[in-house]
């Protein structure tokens, strides 16, 4: 692990989570110490199964996987639709997939606290799911965020543009209280890839087709699980006159890419951030305090511009 970036990945393993995890495995400068599972795109058991399938596809079954929170702080849930399939991974079950007996017995939150404590100041935590596990870790150990090197989040929004509610991005809107705790109580450097950031840097469908068409086992796995994804449904329903295919948005990969190589992000907005908890239409919306009215000591780095060619260079080896 000498000279390698140490990552701990928290995921609700849908299709883009799988892509991000595979990107991390392909990065020669990265060591993934563990994967913690959280509710979100699908049930917690499905999330765990999906992570185990990804590890099998990548021949990384030695990496420990931990079962985490099964619901939000308040027990509320959002309908994640079937974009990732009802099982979160394209609804293409694999009879030979590893079972839940391959999970570690330790709870994800306990494991998160333990691993970060064992490597104080060295771990980049990459949060690709609702922030329930991450917030719980800080409640279990109030010094948790001081022990992190940094935190990378895929979630939230910066222009009130929602994808799960009118004004809320899915990960934050699924557990607003958890997002509030993390954004208001964590003191480590925090980098956020928002919903709008990913929309501003989507890749072409042509790139996606090239990415998954290679003759490798991992590319075959990706073709299989994305066959009936939301993107492909959109292709089937595209306007016959325009024949314009939808772009490819691997949301979680943007946060993971920044953790691998900070040079992927070429511009940030640095300011205090928080989450609205009360609004009937804005609950779960991330708020950027660009005027510093909240006088927050720990200001987040909200990603604004991406070096898309460098991003592609990190993504391509994931299916090699």
FENTAGI-V209429 format. One record per residue. RES is the residue in three letters. SS is DSSP state (a for helix, b for strand, c for the rest). PSI is psi as a letter, one per 40 degrees, with the letter a starting at -180 (* if undefined). D_LAST is the distance of its C-alpha to the last C-alpha in Angstrom with 2 decimals. Layout:
((RES,SS,PSI,D_LAST) (RES,SS,PSI,D_LAST))
This chain:
((UNK,c,e,22.45) (UNK,c,h,24.44) (UNK,c,e,23.51) (UNK,c,i,20.67) (UNK,b,h,21.02) (UNK,b,h,21.98) (UNK,b,i,20.93) (UNK,b,h,22.53) (UNK,b,h,21.10) (UNK,b,h,23.65) (UNK,b,i,22.42) (UNK,c,f,23.86) (UNK,c,g,20.51) (UNK,c,a,20.34) (UNK,a,d,17.47) (UNK,a,d,17.02) (UNK,a,d,17.47) (UNK,a,d,14.60) (UNK,a,d,12.37) (UNK,a,d,14.06) (UNK,a,d,13.77) (UNK,a,d,10.00) (UNK,a,d,10.20) (UNK,a,d,12.71) (UNK,a,d,10.91) (UNK,a,e,8.25) (UNK,c,h,11.41) (UNK,c,e,12.99) (UNK,c,e,16.40) (UNK,b,i,16.46) (UNK,b,h,17.87) (UNK,b,h,18.18) (UNK,b,d,21.59) (UNK,b,i,21.92) (UNK,b,h,21.48) (UNK,b,h,24.72) (UNK,b,i,25.25) (UNK,c,i,27.68) (UNK,c,i,29.29) (UNK,c,c,28.39) (UNK,c,d,26.24) (UNK,c,a,27.58) (UNK,c,i,29.68) (UNK,a,d,28.92) (UNK,a,d,28.46) (UNK,a,d,25.90) (UNK,a,d,24.05) (UNK,a,d,24.06) (UNK,a,d,22.89) (UNK,a,d,20.01) (UNK,a,d,18.83) (UNK,a,d,19.19) (UNK,a,d,17.12) (UNK,a,d,14.18) (UNK,a,d,14.66) (UNK,a,d,14.89) (UNK,a,d,11.63) (UNK,c,e,9.96) (UNK,c,f,12.56) (UNK,c,f,14.37) (UNK,c,e,17.68) (UNK,c,e,19.63) (UNK,c,h,19.45) (UNK,c,i,22.78) (UNK,b,h,23.19) (UNK,b,h,26.58) (UNK,b,h,28.53) (UNK,c,a,30.25) (UNK,c,h,32.59) (UNK,c,e,33.20) (UNK,c,i,35.12) (UNK,c,i,36.14) (UNK,c,d,39.01) (UNK,c,e,41.52) (UNK,c,e,39.97) (UNK,c,i,39.44) (UNK,c,i,36.39) (UNK,c,i,34.96) (UNK,c,h,33.73) (UNK,c,e,30.00) (UNK,c,a,30.39) (UNK,c,f,27.95) (UNK,c,d,25.28) (UNK,c,e,22.78) (UNK,c,i,24.78) (UNK,c,d,27.60) (UNK,c,e,25.42) (UNK,c,e,23.17) (UNK,c,f,20.03) (UNK,c,e,20.89) (UNK,c,f,23.62) (UNK,c,g,21.63) (UNK,c,i,22.65) (UNK,c,h,21.12) (UNK,c,d,24.09) (UNK,c,e,22.18) (UNK,c,i,20.91) (UNK,c,i,22.22) (UNK,c,i,25.65) (UNK,a,e,27.29) (UNK,a,e,28.81) (UNK,a,e,25.61) (UNK,c,i,26.45) (UNK,c,i,28.29) (UNK,c,d,32.01) (UNK,c,h,32.33) (UNK,c,i,32.44) (UNK,a,d,29.68) (UNK,a,d,32.28) (UNK,a,d,33.81) (UNK,a,d,30.47) (UNK,a,d,29.65) (UNK,a,d,33.03) (UNK,a,d,32.80) (UNK,a,d,29.39) (UNK,a,d,30.36) (UNK,a,d,33.74) (UNK,a,d,32.34) (UNK,c,f,30.28) (UNK,c,h,32.76) (UNK,c,e,31.80) (UNK,c,e,28.21) (UNK,b,h,26.33) (UNK,b,h,24.62) (UNK,b,h,25.00) (UNK,b,h,22.67) (UNK,b,h,24.59) (UNK,c,e,22.83) (UNK,c,i,25.63) (UNK,c,i,29.39) (UNK,c,f,30.76) (UNK,a,d,32.87) (UNK,a,d,31.35) (UNK,a,d,31.32) (UNK,a,d,34.95) (UNK,a,d,36.03) (UNK,a,d,34.70) (UNK,a,d,36.96) (UNK,a,d,39.84) (UNK,a,d,39.33) (UNK,c,h,39.20) (UNK,c,e,40.78) (UNK,c,e,39.36) (UNK,a,d,35.76) (UNK,a,d,34.76) (UNK,a,e,36.54) (UNK,a,e,34.24) (UNK,c,i,31.00) (UNK,c,d,29.56) (UNK,b,i,28.61) (UNK,b,h,27.64) (UNK,b,h,25.07) (UNK,b,h,25.94) (UNK,b,h,24.58) (UNK,c,i,27.87) (UNK,c,i,31.22) (UNK,c,i,32.35) (UNK,c,e,34.35) (UNK,c,f,36.19) (UNK,c,f,37.30) (UNK,c,h,34.80) (UNK,c,i,33.99) (UNK,c,e,31.44) (UNK,c,d,32.96) (UNK,c,a,36.57) (UNK,c,d,38.58) (UNK,c,e,37.74) (UNK,c,h,35.20) (UNK,c,i,31.43) (UNK,a,d,30.26) (UNK,a,d,29.30) (UNK,a,d,32.56) (UNK,a,d,34.73) (UNK,a,d,33.70) (UNK,c,g,35.22) (UNK,a,d,37.22) (UNK,a,d,39.13) (UNK,a,d,36.05) (UNK,a,d,34.80) (UNK,a,d,38.35) (UNK,a,d,38.48) (UNK,a,d,35.24) (UNK,a,d,36.06) (UNK,a,e,39.66) (UNK,a,e,39.59) (UNK,c,i,36.48) (UNK,c,e,37.22) (UNK,c,i,33.86) (UNK,b,h,32.10) (UNK,b,h,30.60) (UNK,b,h,28.04) (UNK,b,h,27.81) (UNK,b,h,25.42) (UNK,c,i,27.85) (UNK,a,d,27.59) (UNK,a,d,28.99) (UNK,a,d,26.60) (UNK,a,d,23.63) (UNK,a,d,25.69) (UNK,c,e,26.40) (UNK,c,f,22.81) (UNK,c,i,21.23) (UNK,b,i,18.58) (UNK,c,i,19.43) (UNK,a,d,18.76) (UNK,a,d,17.66) (UNK,a,d,14.77) (UNK,a,d,13.86) (UNK,a,d,14.15) (UNK,a,d,11.96) (UNK,a,d,9.20) (UNK,a,e,9.58) (UNK,c,e,10.66) (UNK,c,i,7.78) (UNK,c,g,8.57) (UNK,c,i,6.27) (UNK,a,d,8.23) (UNK,a,d,6.80) (UNK,a,d,7.18) (UNK,a,d,10.42) (UNK,a,d,11.45) (UNK,a,d,11.25) (UNK,a,d,13.14) (UNK,a,d,15.58) (UNK,a,d,16.51) (UNK,a,e,16.86) (UNK,c,d,18.82) (UNK,c,f,22.11) (UNK,c,i,21.44) (UNK,a,d,24.04) (UNK,a,d,22.26) (UNK,a,d,22.39) (UNK,a,d,25.99) (UNK,a,d,26.79) (UNK,a,d,25.52) (UNK,a,d,27.83) (UNK,c,e,30.66) (UNK,c,i,30.22) (UNK,c,h,33.35) (UNK,c,d,33.95) (UNK,c,d,35.82) (UNK,c,d,33.32) (UNK,c,f,30.15) (UNK,c,h,28.30) (UNK,c,i,25.04) (UNK,c,i,24.32) (UNK,c,i,22.04) (UNK,b,h,18.94) (UNK,c,h,19.81) (UNK,c,g,17.35) (UNK,a,d,20.36) (UNK,a,d,19.28) (UNK,a,d,16.32) (UNK,a,d,19.08) (UNK,a,d,20.80) (UNK,a,d,17.81) (UNK,a,d,16.77) (UNK,a,d,20.40) (UNK,a,d,20.40) (UNK,a,d,17.53) (UNK,c,h,19.12) (UNK,a,e,22.64) (UNK,a,e,22.52) (UNK,a,d,20.54) (UNK,b,h,23.92) (UNK,b,e,26.56) (UNK,b,h,29.52) (UNK,b,i,30.85) (UNK,b,h,34.03) (UNK,b,h,35.61) (UNK,b,i,38.20) (UNK,b,i,39.37) (UNK,b,i,37.78) (UNK,b,a,39.04) (UNK,b,h,38.90) (UNK,c,h,41.69) (UNK,c,e,42.89) (UNK,c,d,46.04) (UNK,c,h,45.71) (UNK,c,d,46.04) (UNK,c,e,43.59) (UNK,c,e,41.75) (UNK,c,h,41.07) (UNK,c,e,37.58) (UNK,c,h,37.40) (UNK,b,h,36.32) (UNK,b,h,39.06) (UNK,b,h,38.66) (UNK,b,g,41.78) (UNK,c,e,41.63) (UNK,c,e,45.37) (UNK,c,f,45.13) (UNK,c,d,47.86) (UNK,c,e,46.47) (UNK,c,f,46.56) (UNK,c,h,43.41) (UNK,c,d,42.79) (UNK,c,h,39.03) (UNK,c,h,37.57) (UNK,b,i,34.01) (UNK,b,h,31.57) (UNK,b,h,30.73) (UNK,b,h,27.82) (UNK,b,d,29.05) (UNK,b,i,26.93) (UNK,b,i,23.23) (UNK,c,g,21.62) (UNK,a,d,19.39) (UNK,a,d,17.62) (UNK,a,d,16.81) (UNK,a,d,15.68) (UNK,a,d,13.22) (UNK,a,d,11.93) (UNK,a,d,11.38) (UNK,a,d,9.89) (UNK,a,d,7.28) (UNK,a,e,4.96) (UNK,a,d,5.77) (UNK,a,e,3.80) (UNK,c,*,0.00))
